[in-house]
């Protein structure tokens, strides 16, 4: 049993070796921000998606975060037409160091220009140090107005998004980053070997579609 205000957690291991937690708690939707609409990495084709994923992740010096992003992106591509019932929201979780906090703020601020998805993808796919010059180049290549981006970093909507992410982290208490909240009551944490595979996500999509909602 795992306590969070009396909430219980049942640990289940899928055949894919990815850890799944079933959370018996109040709906976590109140912790999932919609303050920055651009945080949607993959939009469902329908108003009420069958699978809603919130990716808890961070930028810079997080190889598992990059690898998981690439595996999830591949899984969505493999789903092709079947991915129309899936929505993916990205929730950057800043660490205490100023550089990581700046990256999270910049990514969220890009959402105010409807450029969160391409900028997030660029940050996650860049193989190297995310220096200020690199980040500026990635942002501009993603179609982001960089001067506006710097100004928007301190927008109250960015603050709201970060606070919502912290609230979700406090509620879920994932064992590591990245972790994924599915449909407000399932949390998938890194596999034992630390390597996310697209097949893990595909198996999970199938699991969620065939499991009655709680």
N, CA, C and O of each residue as an XYZ file, in Angstrom:
856
protein
N       0.854     -1.195      0.000
C       0.000      0.000      0.000
C       0.889      1.245      0.000
O       1.932      1.282      0.654
N       0.466      2.237     -0.728
C       1.231      3.474     -0.829
C       0.301      4.597     -0.449
O      -0.759      4.757     -1.054
N       0.681      5.387      0.553
C      -0.248      6.374      1.061
C      -0.082      7.747      0.457
O       1.031      8.261      0.348
N      -1.176      8.328      0.072
C      -1.221      9.732     -0.321
C      -2.623     10.190      0.031
O      -3.554     10.068     -0.765
N      -2.756     10.725      1.255
C      -4.075     11.142      1.703
C      -5.060      9.992      1.715
O      -6.245     10.173      1.435
N      -4.553      8.777      2.049
C      -5.438      7.620      2.114
C      -5.611      6.909      0.795
O      -6.315      5.901      0.745
N      -4.984      7.397     -0.311
C      -5.123      6.750     -1.605
C      -4.235      5.514     -1.639
O      -3.115      5.534     -1.130
N      -4.739      4.432     -2.244
C      -3.970      3.187     -2.339
C      -3.466      2.995     -3.753
O      -4.095      3.435     -4.716
N      -2.341      2.344     -3.870
C      -1.769      2.070     -5.187
C      -1.492      0.586     -5.319
O      -0.870     -0.017     -4.444
N      -1.937      0.019     -6.370
C      -1.689     -1.385     -6.664
C      -0.657     -1.442     -7.774
O      -0.862     -0.868     -8.844
N       0.456     -2.134     -7.530
C       1.500     -2.253     -8.531
C       1.236     -3.474     -9.391
O       1.023     -4.576     -8.886
N       1.255     -3.260    -10.689
C       1.024     -4.330    -11.644
C       2.129     -4.295    -12.671
O       2.554     -3.218    -13.088
N       2.604     -5.461    -13.088
C       3.655     -5.500    -14.099
C       3.106     -6.121    -15.371
O       2.635     -7.259    -15.368
N       3.172     -5.363    -16.462
C       2.721     -5.871    -17.745
C       3.757     -6.818    -18.316
O       4.912     -6.840    -17.888
N       3.325     -7.593    -19.284
C       4.248     -8.512    -19.937
C       5.375     -7.764    -20.625
O       6.446     -8.326    -20.857
N       5.142     -6.497    -20.954
C       6.163     -5.699    -21.619
C       7.263     -5.268    -20.663
O       8.261     -4.702    -21.108
N       7.121     -5.509    -19.390
C       8.060     -5.159    -18.322
C       7.933     -3.696    -17.900
O       8.700     -3.242    -17.051
N       7.000     -2.957    -18.463
C       6.783     -1.589    -18.019
C       5.932     -1.602    -16.756
O       4.945     -2.333    -16.675
N       6.310     -0.802    -15.784
C       5.595     -0.763    -14.521
C       4.318      0.053    -14.655
O       4.336      1.173    -15.164
N       3.214     -0.514    -14.196
C       1.939      0.189    -14.215
C       1.423      0.316    -12.791
O       1.392     -0.661    -12.043
N       1.025      1.506    -12.428
C       0.378      1.729    -11.146
C      -1.072      2.080    -11.399
O      -1.378      2.933    -12.233
N      -1.954      1.428    -10.684
C      -3.365      1.807    -10.721
C      -3.636      2.650     -9.487
O      -3.448      2.192     -8.360
N      -4.073      3.862     -9.699
C      -4.258      4.797     -8.601
C      -5.725      4.858     -8.206
O      -6.574      5.251     -9.006
N      -6.016      4.475     -6.990
C      -7.384      4.567     -6.463
C      -7.502      5.907     -5.737
O      -7.239      6.007     -4.539
N      -7.895      6.913     -6.475
C      -7.925      8.250     -5.910
C      -8.975      9.086     -6.618
O      -9.649      8.612     -7.533
N      -9.109     10.314     -6.197
C      -9.973     11.251     -6.898
C      -9.370     11.516     -8.281
O      -8.179     11.300     -8.505
N     -10.193     11.975     -9.177
C      -9.709     12.287    -10.510
C      -8.534     13.270    -10.441
O      -8.581     14.257     -9.707
N      -7.492     12.988    -11.210
C      -6.330     13.877    -11.220
C      -6.491     15.004    -12.227
O      -5.590     15.826    -12.393
N      -7.642     15.047    -12.903
C      -7.816     16.034    -13.957
C      -7.579     17.461    -13.457
O      -7.118     18.313    -14.215
N      -7.892     17.724    -12.183
C      -7.712     19.075    -11.660
C      -6.247     19.480    -11.634
O      -5.937     20.670    -11.564
N      -5.336     18.502    -11.689
C      -3.915     18.803    -11.669
C      -3.334     18.924    -13.081
O      -2.185     19.332    -13.251
N      -4.128     18.571    -14.083
C      -3.628     18.580    -15.443
C      -3.970     19.909    -16.077
O      -5.134     20.213    -16.336
N      -2.953     20.684    -16.317
C      -3.185     22.047    -16.773
C      -3.680     22.096    -18.216
O      -3.288     21.291    -19.061
N      -4.539     23.052    -18.461
C      -4.917     23.395    -19.817
C      -4.610     24.880    -20.050
O      -5.134     25.511    -20.968
N      -3.743     25.411    -19.183
C      -3.434     26.835    -19.254
C      -2.724     27.188    -20.552
O      -2.950     28.260    -21.112
N      -1.878     26.305    -21.027
C      -1.156     26.533    -22.266
C      -1.605     25.463    -23.244
O      -1.134     24.326    -23.205
N      -2.528     25.846    -24.129
C      -3.137     24.863    -25.025
C      -2.100     24.155    -25.878
O      -2.299     23.008    -26.276
N      -0.997     24.831    -26.159
C       0.028     24.238    -27.008
C       0.765     23.084    -26.383
O       1.608     22.472    -27.038
N       0.471     22.760    -25.116
C       1.132     21.608    -24.503
C       0.649     20.289    -25.092
O       1.175     19.231    -24.748
N      -0.325     20.335    -25.957
C      -0.793     19.118    -26.613
C       0.209     18.728    -27.681
O       0.380     19.429    -28.678
N       0.874     17.592    -27.457
C       1.862     17.082    -28.414
C       1.180     16.328    -29.540
O       1.623     16.367    -30.688
N       0.085     15.634    -29.197
C      -0.676     14.877    -30.197
C      -2.148     15.077    -29.885
O      -2.615     14.737    -28.797
N      -2.875     15.631    -30.843
C      -4.281     15.942    -30.620
C      -5.181     14.817    -31.117
O      -4.996     14.291    -32.215
N      -6.155     14.459    -30.288
C      -7.131     13.454    -30.699
C      -8.056     14.047    -31.750
O      -8.298     15.254    -31.777
N      -8.564     13.185    -32.609
C      -9.463     13.638    -33.663
C     -10.892     13.813    -33.160
O     -11.755     14.335    -33.866
N     -11.125     13.367    -31.929
C     -12.462     13.479    -31.359
C     -12.401     14.312    -30.092
O     -11.339     14.467    -29.491
N     -13.546     14.847    -29.690
C     -13.567     15.743    -28.553
C     -13.216     15.082    -27.234
O     -12.607     15.709    -26.367
N     -13.593     13.830    -27.075
C     -13.346     13.108    -25.830
C     -12.480     11.894    -26.129
O     -13.010     10.824    -26.427
N     -11.150     12.034    -26.057
C     -10.272     10.931    -26.440
C     -10.444      9.699    -25.559
O     -10.733      9.809    -24.368
N     -10.265      8.537    -26.155
C     -10.323      7.283    -25.409
C      -9.102      7.168    -24.495
O      -9.194      6.668    -23.373
N      -7.964      7.635    -24.992
C      -6.715      7.574    -24.229
C      -6.164      8.990    -24.093
O      -5.850      9.646    -25.087
N      -6.051      9.449    -22.852
C      -5.458     10.758    -22.579
C      -4.171     10.523    -21.798
O      -4.190      9.955    -20.705
N      -3.068     10.959    -22.361
C      -1.752     10.733    -21.768
C      -1.162     12.068    -21.337
O      -1.160     13.027    -22.109
N      -0.662     12.131    -20.109
C       0.124     13.275    -19.669
C       1.542     12.779    -19.434
O       1.791     11.944    -18.565
N       2.464     13.311    -20.225
C       3.867     12.915    -20.107
C       4.572     13.850    -19.139
O       4.687     15.048    -19.401
N       5.040     13.315    -18.032
C       5.843     14.063    -17.062
C       7.300     13.896    -17.460
O       7.830     12.785    -17.430
N       7.944     14.980    -17.829
C       9.288     14.861    -18.368
C      10.085     16.115    -18.050
O       9.567     17.055    -17.446
N      11.335     16.122    -18.456
C      12.166     17.312    -18.275
C      13.130     17.428    -19.446
O      13.315     16.488    -20.220
N      13.733     18.592    -19.555
C      14.646     18.869    -20.659
C      16.079     18.978    -20.152
O      16.324     19.439    -19.038
N      17.011     18.552    -20.977
C      18.423     18.704    -20.656
C      18.942     17.598    -19.763
O      18.406     17.366    -18.679
N      19.989     16.911    -20.216
C      20.663     15.873    -19.419
C      19.703     14.809    -18.914
O      19.809     14.371    -17.768
N      18.772     14.391    -19.755
C      17.838     13.325    -19.384
C      17.677     12.395    -20.581
O      16.715     12.506    -21.341
N      18.619     11.487    -20.739
C      18.573     10.550    -21.868
C      17.290      9.719    -21.870
O      16.704      9.525    -22.935
N      16.822      9.210    -20.696
C      15.567      8.449    -20.703
C      14.372      9.278    -21.192
O      13.469      8.745    -21.837
N      14.368     10.591    -20.880
C      13.282     11.447    -21.342
C      13.285     11.547    -22.861
O      12.232     11.471    -23.495
N      14.466     11.717    -23.444
C      14.586     11.799    -24.891
C      14.182     10.480    -25.534
O      13.445     10.454    -26.520
N      14.673      9.391    -24.968
C      14.396      8.070    -25.551
C      12.919      7.723    -25.463
O      12.357      7.145    -26.393
N      12.290      8.075    -24.349
C      10.857      7.809    -24.188
C      10.035      8.639    -25.163
O       9.056      8.154    -25.730
N      10.432      9.878    -25.354
C       9.734     10.731    -26.319
C       9.795     10.105    -27.709
O       8.791     10.055    -28.419
N      10.965      9.633    -28.087
C      11.127      9.037    -29.414
C      10.319      7.751    -29.538
O       9.747      7.480    -30.594
N      10.267      6.951    -28.463
C       9.493      5.708    -28.489
C       7.998      6.007    -28.586
O       7.277      5.339    -29.329
N       7.530      7.012    -27.836
C       6.116      7.380    -27.885
C       5.757      7.933    -29.263
O       4.705      7.601    -29.810
N       6.622      8.771    -29.821
C       6.384      9.318    -31.152
C       6.286      8.204    -32.184
O       5.424      8.237    -33.062
N       7.175      7.213    -32.075
C       7.147      6.080    -33.010
C       5.872      5.265    -32.835
O       5.281      4.804    -33.811
N       5.453      5.090    -31.583
C       4.228      4.322    -31.329
C       3.016      5.016    -31.934
O       2.145      4.363    -32.507
N       2.960      6.337    -31.806
C       1.852      7.085    -32.399
C       1.869      6.961    -33.920
O       0.821      6.860    -34.557
N       3.071      6.968    -34.491
C       3.190      6.802    -35.945
C       2.774      5.398    -36.360
O       2.125      5.220    -37.391
N       3.144      4.398    -35.562
C       2.788      3.014    -35.869
C       1.286      2.792    -35.771
O       0.717      1.968    -36.486
N       0.645      3.550    -34.862
C      -0.802      3.440    -34.725
C      -1.515      3.978    -35.963
O      -2.618      3.547    -36.299
N      -0.859      4.935    -36.637
C      -1.413      5.550    -37.847
C      -2.847      6.019    -37.607
O      -3.090      6.837    -36.720
N      -3.783      5.514    -38.381
C      -5.178      5.966    -38.259
C      -5.762      5.653    -36.893
O      -6.691      6.323    -36.440
N      -5.216      4.629    -36.231
C      -5.730      4.246    -34.923
C      -5.388      5.214    -33.817
O      -5.943      5.129    -32.722
N      -4.465      6.152    -34.093
C      -4.052      7.105    -33.055
C      -5.030      8.257    -32.916
O      -4.798      9.168    -32.121
N      -6.111      8.234    -33.666
C      -7.065      9.329    -33.621
C      -7.805      9.451    -32.305
O      -8.405     10.489    -32.027
N      -7.773      8.397    -31.484
C      -8.468      8.457    -30.195
C      -7.507      8.749    -29.046
O      -7.858      8.576    -27.879
N      -6.286      9.194    -29.379
C      -5.254      9.429    -28.360
C      -4.915     10.918    -28.296
O      -4.710     11.569    -29.320
N      -4.861     11.436    -27.081
C      -4.379     12.797    -26.853
C      -3.144     12.716    -25.954
O      -3.151     12.005    -24.950
N      -2.096     13.437    -26.313
C      -0.877     13.469    -25.505
C      -0.613     14.905    -25.069
O      -0.437     15.796    -25.900
N      -0.587     15.116    -23.766
C      -0.245     16.408    -23.183
C       1.116     16.258    -22.512
O       1.349     15.297    -21.778
N       2.001     17.196    -22.761
C       3.336     17.157    -22.155
C       3.380     18.119    -20.986
O       3.014     19.287    -21.120
N       3.830     17.627    -19.833
C       3.968     18.465    -18.648
C       5.437     18.523    -18.247
O       5.918     17.627    -17.552
N       6.164     19.565    -18.674
C       7.555     19.684    -18.232
C       7.624     19.869    -16.723
O       6.854     20.632    -16.141
N       8.553     19.162    -16.103
C       8.747     19.256    -14.659
C      10.147     19.824    -14.420
O      11.130     19.094    -14.548
N      10.255     21.097    -14.081
C      11.575     21.697    -13.909
C      12.255     21.223    -12.638
O      11.615     21.072    -11.597
N      13.540     20.994    -12.730
C      14.335     20.692    -11.549
C      14.753     22.010    -10.895
O      14.329     23.090    -11.307
N      15.581     21.894     -9.886
C      15.933     23.095     -9.127
C      16.968     23.965     -9.842
O      17.086     25.153     -9.541
N      17.726     23.380    -10.796
C      18.781     24.184    -11.407
C      18.173     25.194    -12.387
O      17.210     24.883    -13.089
N      18.736     26.396    -12.430
C      18.167     27.478    -13.242
C      18.053     27.129    -14.732
O      17.082     27.519    -15.382
N      19.034     26.400    -15.278
C      19.011     26.076    -16.705
C      17.812     25.199    -17.037
O      17.134     25.421    -18.040
N      17.552     24.203    -16.195
C      16.414     23.316    -16.443
C      15.099     24.075    -16.305
O      14.160     23.844    -17.067
N      15.034     24.970    -15.343
C      13.825     25.771    -15.172
C      13.600     26.672    -16.382
O      12.465     26.858    -16.823
N      14.674     27.225    -16.911
C      14.553     28.096    -18.089
C      14.041     27.294    -19.286
O      13.180     27.773    -20.025
N      14.558     26.085    -19.485
C      14.123     25.262    -20.611
C      12.628     24.943    -20.497
O      11.899     24.991    -21.489
N      12.183     24.621    -19.291
C      10.768     24.313    -19.094
C       9.916     25.536    -19.397
O       8.876     25.427    -20.047
N      10.350     26.693    -18.930
C       9.590     27.918    -19.178
C       9.552     28.264    -20.666
O       8.515     28.679    -21.185
N      10.677     28.094    -21.346
C      10.722     28.395    -22.774
C       9.792     27.470    -23.552
O       9.078     27.905    -24.455
N       9.811     26.186    -23.189
C       8.941     25.230    -23.886
C       7.476     25.592    -23.697
O       6.698     25.575    -24.651
N       7.101     25.921    -22.464
C       5.709     26.288    -22.198
C       5.351     27.601    -22.878
O       4.238     27.759    -23.379
N       6.284     28.539    -22.896
C       6.034     29.823    -23.545
C       5.840     29.642    -25.048
O       5.098     30.404    -25.668
N       6.492     28.655    -25.638
C       6.295     28.389    -27.065
C       4.847     28.010    -27.349
O       4.344     28.242    -28.449
N       4.177     27.426    -26.356
C       2.771     27.085    -26.510
C       1.892     28.301    -26.715
O       0.827     28.201    -27.323
N       2.328     29.455    -26.211
C       1.555     30.680    -26.394
C       1.611     31.154    -27.845
O       0.831     32.011    -28.260
N       2.546     30.583    -28.610
C       2.619     30.863    -30.049
C       2.119     29.665    -30.866
O       2.293     29.612    -32.083
N       1.495     28.707    -30.172
C       1.055     27.466    -30.821
C       2.216     26.718    -31.447
O       2.069     26.082    -32.491
N       3.379     26.799    -30.799
C       4.576     26.138    -31.312
C       5.172     25.171    -30.288
O       6.338     24.788    -30.387
N       4.355     24.782    -29.301
C       4.905     23.891    -28.278
C       5.379     22.582    -28.891
O       6.506     22.152    -28.643
N       4.527     21.943    -29.691
C       4.849     20.606    -30.205
C       6.146     20.573    -31.007
O       6.996     19.726    -30.729
N       6.341     21.465    -32.000
C       7.604     21.398    -32.752
C       8.817     21.764    -31.918
O       9.891     21.197    -32.118
N       8.670     22.710    -30.976
C       9.817     23.092    -30.149
C      10.143     21.977    -29.162
O      11.311     21.642    -28.966
N       9.119     21.404    -28.545
C       9.318     20.263    -27.647
C      10.016     19.118    -28.384
O      10.949     18.514    -27.855
N       9.568     18.826    -29.590
C      10.167     17.750    -30.378
C      11.634     18.052    -30.676
O      12.481     17.161    -30.618
N      11.926     19.297    -30.991
C      13.310     19.680    -31.282
C      14.198     19.532    -30.055
O      15.322     19.039    -30.153
N      13.698     19.958    -28.900
C      14.478     19.830    -27.664
C      14.744     18.365    -27.330
O      15.837     18.009    -26.891
N      13.735     17.518    -27.541
C      13.857     16.111    -27.190
C      14.719     15.320    -28.173
O      15.250     14.265    -27.827
N      14.854     15.819    -29.369
C      15.612     15.082    -30.377
C      17.030     15.601    -30.571
O      17.812     15.011    -31.316
N      17.368     16.709    -29.898
C      18.717     17.259    -30.066
C      19.727     16.441    -29.276
O      19.576     16.260    -28.068
N      20.738     15.954    -29.945
C      21.764     15.105    -29.326
C      22.978     15.955    -28.984
O      23.931     16.042    -29.757
N      22.928     16.570    -27.829
C      24.023     17.432    -27.404
C      23.568     18.359    -26.298
O      22.426     18.296    -25.844
N      24.481     19.226    -25.869
C      24.164     20.155    -24.787
C      23.217     21.240    -25.289
O      23.423     21.811    -26.360
N      22.190     21.515    -24.513
C      21.219     22.546    -24.869
C      21.707     23.900    -24.354
O      21.184     24.446    -23.382
N      22.720     24.417    -25.034
C      23.237     25.737    -24.679
C      22.238     26.801    -25.131
O      21.298     26.514    -25.871
N      22.456     28.027    -24.676
C      21.543     29.105    -25.055
C      21.494     29.295    -26.566
O      20.425     29.518    -27.132
N      22.659     29.205    -27.222
C      22.701     29.383    -28.674
C      21.960     28.252    -29.379
O      21.241     28.484    -30.351
N      22.136     27.026    -28.885
C      21.456     25.875    -29.485
C      19.946     26.016    -29.316
O      19.188     25.790    -30.260
N      19.517     26.384    -28.130
C      18.082     26.529    -27.859
C      17.476     27.600    -28.756
O      16.373     27.426    -29.275
N      18.186     28.698    -28.939
C      17.686     29.762    -29.819
C      17.532     29.251    -31.246
O      16.523     29.512    -31.900
N      18.538     28.521    -31.724
C      18.478     27.975    -33.084
C      17.332     26.987    -33.229
O      16.600     27.019    -34.218
N      17.174     26.105    -32.242
C      16.087     25.124    -32.299
C      14.727     25.823    -32.307
O      13.816     25.431    -33.038
N      14.608     26.854    -31.488
C      13.338     27.579    -31.416
C      13.018     28.245    -32.751
O      11.897     28.149    -33.251
N      13.993     28.908    -33.311
C      13.760     29.612    -34.570
C      13.476     28.631    -35.704
O      12.637     28.892    -36.566
N      14.186     27.494    -35.694
C      13.922     26.468    -36.713
C      12.515     25.895    -36.576
O      11.927     25.435    -37.555
N      11.972     25.925    -35.343
C      10.614     25.426    -35.099
C       9.551     26.485    -35.393
O       8.357     26.257    -35.196
N      10.002     27.639    -35.865
C       9.052     28.694    -36.217
C       8.657     29.592    -35.063
O       7.639     30.281    -35.127
N       9.461     29.587    -34.002
C       9.147     30.372    -32.806
C       9.771     31.766    -32.919
O      10.923     31.909    -33.327
N       9.007     32.771    -32.559
C       9.529     34.138    -32.439
C      10.314     34.185    -31.129
O       9.723     34.192    -30.049
N      11.647     34.216    -31.225
C      12.463     34.047    -30.026
C      12.385     35.252    -29.096
O      12.420     35.086    -27.876
N      12.281     36.451    -29.641
C      12.151     37.631    -28.779
C      10.862     37.551    -27.961
O      10.856     37.827    -26.761
N       9.793     37.178    -28.617
C       8.531     37.027    -27.897
C       8.629     35.879    -26.889
O       8.078     35.961    -25.791
N       9.326     34.821    -27.265
C       9.474     33.664    -26.378
C      10.100     34.079    -25.055
O       9.619     33.695    -23.989
N      11.170     34.862    -25.120
C      11.825     35.317    -23.899
C      10.905     36.188    -23.069
O      10.919     36.121    -21.840
N      10.106     37.006    -23.737
C       9.174     37.870    -23.008
C       8.066     37.058    -22.358
O       7.604     37.387    -21.265
N       7.636     35.979    -23.041
C       6.517     35.161    -22.542
C       6.918     34.188    -21.442
O       6.054     33.578    -20.812
N       8.222     34.036    -21.204
C       8.677     33.086    -20.184
C       8.031     33.320    -18.826
O       7.753     32.382    -18.080
N       7.800     34.586    -18.526
C       7.258     34.938    -17.210
C       5.771     35.263    -17.252
O       5.235     35.880    -16.332
N       5.113     34.844    -18.324
C       3.664     35.029    -18.431
C       2.972     34.237    -17.324
O       3.388     33.116    -17.031
N       1.937     34.781    -16.706
C       1.222     34.052    -15.643
C       0.710     32.687    -16.081
O       0.596     31.776    -15.262
N       0.400     32.538    -17.369
C      -0.064     31.236    -17.856
C       1.034     30.185    -17.795
O       0.756     29.005    -17.582
N       2.271     30.605    -17.981
C       3.406     29.688    -17.834
C       3.560     29.302    -16.369
O       3.799     28.137    -16.051
N       3.422     30.292    -15.470
C       3.470     29.998    -14.031
C       2.376     28.994    -13.656
O       2.617     28.059    -12.893
N       1.168     29.198    -14.200
C       0.062     28.289    -13.903
C       0.384     26.870    -14.372
O       0.099     25.897    -13.673
N       0.972     26.764    -15.547
C       1.309     25.447    -16.086
C       2.351     24.748    -15.227
O       2.236     23.551    -14.965
N       3.358     25.477    -14.790
C       4.392     24.886    -13.936
C       3.812     24.468    -12.589
O       4.141     23.399    -12.075
N       2.958     25.298    -12.025
C       2.337     24.957    -10.741
C       1.452     23.729    -10.863
O       1.414     22.893     -9.960
N       0.735     23.617    -11.986
C      -0.100     22.442    -12.198
C       0.761     21.190    -12.322
O       0.391     20.120    -11.840
N       1.901     21.332    -12.968
C       2.809     20.193    -13.082
C       3.345     19.745    -11.740
O       3.456     18.549    -11.474
N       3.676     20.708    -10.892
C       4.159     20.369     -9.543
C       3.061     19.688     -8.729
O       3.329     18.753     -7.974
N       1.827     20.161     -8.887
C       0.713     19.545     -8.162
C       0.502     18.110     -8.623
O       0.235     17.222     -7.814
N       0.623     17.889     -9.925
C       0.466     16.529    -10.445
C       1.591     15.629     -9.941
O       1.351     14.478     -9.576
N       2.810     16.146     -9.921
C       3.944     15.372     -9.390
C       3.705     15.012     -7.929
O       3.959     13.880     -7.519
N       3.219     15.966     -7.142
C       2.962     15.699     -5.727
C       1.873     14.640     -5.556
O       1.929     13.822     -4.638
N       0.887     14.665     -6.449
C      -0.206     13.704     -6.351
C       0.219     12.307     -6.781
O      -0.145     11.315     -6.149
N       0.991     12.239     -7.861
C       1.361     10.945     -8.441
C       2.588     10.342     -7.775
O       2.659      9.132     -7.563
N       3.557     11.197     -7.447
C       4.840     10.766     -6.895
C       5.462      9.657     -7.758
O       5.677      8.548     -7.268
N       5.748      9.939     -9.015
C       6.342      8.917     -9.878
C       7.735      8.558     -9.383
O       8.429      9.405     -8.821
N       8.154      7.305     -9.587
C       9.465      6.878     -9.093
C      10.617      7.511     -9.850
O      11.735      7.570     -9.337
N      10.364      7.984    -11.059
C      11.419      8.573    -11.875
C      10.778      9.340    -13.021
O       9.587      9.200    -13.299
N      11.587     10.144    -13.670
C      11.172     10.809    -14.901
C      11.934     10.195    -16.061
O      13.120      9.885    -15.945
N      11.237     10.021    -17.191
C       9.856     10.393    -17.436
C       8.880      9.350    -16.895
O       9.234      8.181    -16.744
N       7.673      9.769    -16.608
C       6.569      8.876    -16.286
C       5.333      9.395    -17.015
O       5.292     10.545    -17.452
N       4.334      8.534    -17.138
C       3.173      8.870    -17.955
C       1.893      8.567    -17.193
O       1.706      7.463    -16.681
N       1.013      9.560    -17.122
C      -0.294      9.392    -16.501
C      -1.300      9.151    -17.622
O      -1.419      9.955    -18.547
N      -2.022      8.035    -17.528
C      -2.992      7.672    -18.554
C      -4.403      7.711    -17.964
O      -4.684      7.090    -16.938
N      -5.271      8.447    -18.631
C      -6.687      8.490    -18.257
C      -6.910      8.758    -16.780
O      -7.858      8.244    -16.186
N      -6.041      9.557    -16.191
C      -6.195     10.058    -14.822
C      -6.056      9.005    -13.726
O      -6.162      9.342    -12.547
N      -5.820      7.735    -14.079
C      -5.719      6.768    -12.991
C      -4.651      5.702    -13.207
O      -4.512      4.798    -12.383
N      -3.900      5.790    -14.290
C      -2.815      4.838    -14.507
C      -1.510      5.596    -14.661
O      -1.457      6.621    -15.341
N      -0.468      5.100    -14.037
C       0.852      5.708    -14.192
C       1.820      4.647    -14.690
O       1.963      3.579    -14.095
N       2.483      4.968    -15.797
C       3.519      4.083    -16.305
C       4.872      4.716    -16.049
O       5.141      5.833    -16.491
N       5.718      4.002    -15.338
C       7.052      4.466    -14.992
C       8.069      3.743    -15.869
O       7.711      2.822    -16.602
N       9.332      4.153    -15.799
C      10.344      3.500    -16.639
C      10.408      2.002    -16.395
O      10.257      1.556    -15.257
N      10.633      1.210    -17.454
C      10.827     -0.233    -17.289
C      12.055     -0.508    -16.430
O      12.854      0.387    -16.158
N      12.187     -1.745    -16.015
C      13.319     -2.106    -15.149
C      14.662     -1.826    -15.808
O      15.622     -1.440    -15.141
N      14.725     -2.025    -17.135
C      15.982     -1.766    -17.827
C      16.138     -0.299    -18.214
O      17.147      0.090    -18.802
N      15.133      0.515    -17.880
C      15.215      1.940    -18.136
C      15.003      2.344    -19.574
O      15.129      3.521    -19.910
N      14.678      1.383    -20.442
C      14.547      1.673    -21.867
C      13.093      1.536    -22.300
O      12.531      0.441    -22.266
N      12.490      2.634    -22.700
C      11.139      2.601    -23.248
C      11.205      2.143    -24.699
O      12.098      2.546    -25.445
N      10.273      1.314    -25.086
C      10.181      0.864    -26.470
C       8.810      1.250    -27.029
O       7.831      1.349    -26.289
N       8.757      1.464    -28.327
C       7.465      1.794    -28.932
C       6.472      0.667    -28.714
O       5.271      0.908    -28.590
N       6.974     -0.579    -28.667
C       6.082     -1.720    -28.439
C       5.460     -1.671    -27.047
O       4.345     -2.154    -26.851
N       6.171     -1.091    -26.077
C       5.602     -0.928    -24.736
C       4.368     -0.027    -24.795
O       3.326     -0.336    -24.216
N       4.507      1.082    -25.503
C       3.388      2.012    -25.611
C       2.241      1.406    -26.404
O       1.080      1.599    -26.045
N       2.541      0.680    -27.471
C       1.489      0.051    -28.267
C       0.712     -0.959    -27.426
O      -0.513     -1.038    -27.509
N       1.444     -1.737    -26.608
C       0.778     -2.697    -25.730
C      -0.077     -1.973    -24.705
O      -1.157     -2.435    -24.338
N       0.418     -0.842    -24.252
C      -0.340     -0.086    -23.263
C      -1.594      0.525    -23.869
O      -2.653      0.520    -23.242
N      -1.482      1.052    -25.089
C      -2.669      1.589    -25.762
C      -3.764      0.522    -25.810
O      -4.926      0.792    -25.508
N      -3.373     -0.682    -26.193
C      -4.336     -1.786    -26.281
C      -4.921     -2.109    -24.911
O      -6.116     -2.374    -24.785
N      -4.061     -2.086    -23.877
C      -4.514     -2.379    -22.516
C      -5.571     -1.371    -22.073
O      -6.601     -1.752    -21.517
N      -5.316     -0.083    -22.320
C      -6.248      0.947    -21.892
C      -7.566      0.841    -22.642
O      -8.634      1.009    -22.053
N      -7.495      0.563    -23.943
C      -8.717      0.475    -24.737
C      -9.603     -0.695    -24.297
O     -10.824     -0.643    -24.443
N      -8.991     -1.732    -23.768
C      -9.765     -2.931    -23.405
C     -10.032     -3.032    -21.907
O     -10.624     -4.007    -21.444
N      -9.595     -2.023    -21.147
C      -9.816     -2.037    -19.693
C     -10.923     -1.069    -19.336
O     -10.842      0.099    -19.715
N     -11.948     -1.495    -18.628
C     -13.030     -0.563    -18.255
C     -12.489      0.586    -17.456
O     -11.618      0.405    -16.605
N     -13.000      1.772    -17.723
C     -12.573      2.963    -16.985
C     -13.049      2.873    -15.552
O     -14.068      2.248    -15.257
N     -12.282      3.520    -14.644
C     -12.595      3.435    -13.217
C     -13.326      4.679    -12.771
O     -13.679      4.800    -11.598
